[in-house]
Every structure is written in structure tokens, then in C-alpha cells.
């Protein structure tokens, strides 16, 4: 079960990262104004998501990739808060208030999910 969920997280992270390059304007729009170089940060975070997702595949890179994803998900949390507080659309779609705020606990789930792979599996 843990391996299947790891593959699911891998796919989700790679697809989410790729989407940073397909639809960068959606991500730029949710960036807090205080941050510089919004487009560059969107691309950097997209590369980090892809690298983290792919890093989960190999046992040798799995723990480091999982820690990287935990840190990345923590780093992008302010953008999700900004989106909820300022009722920003997701791309061209306006989301209901409950969905904007619902993304915040979902972020915690993703952090916990990635953190699960930072732990060494114990045999026996």
C-alpha cells in the first residue's frame, strides 16, 4: 500500500510541476505581492515538484526527495493562504470560499504524505 501511494504521489507531483510550465499565469496570480520574481519562482517550484516527485522513485534518493517535497510544500503554503485570504481565482476559474480555505488542510495532508517517505522502513 505504501509503495502504491508513493507512486501516486510521484505522479501527482510530476503533473503538478509540469503544470507550472503549461499554465504559469495561474501560479503567478496566487503569489503574495511581497515576493520578488513571481514567474521565476513559479518555474523554480515547478522544477522542484518534478524533481521531488521523480526522486521518490529510487530508494537512494527517496528520503532526500521526500524532505525536499515537505520543504517545498511548506514554502508554497503562503501562496495558498494568499489565495484564500484575497479570494483569488485559480487560473480563469473563481473558486467558492470553502474550496479556497479547503486547500489549506489539503496542503497539510500533502505534507504529511511526503513526510511519510522521509522515514526509514523497518524490516520485520
Buried (B, 14 or more C-beta within 10 A) or exposed (E): EEEEEBEEBBEBBBEBBBBBEEBBEBBBBBBEEEEEEBEEBBBBBBEBBBBBBBBBBEEEBBBEBBBBBBBBBEEBBBBBBBBBEEEBEBEEEEBEEEEBBEBEEEBEEBBEBBBBBBEEEEEE
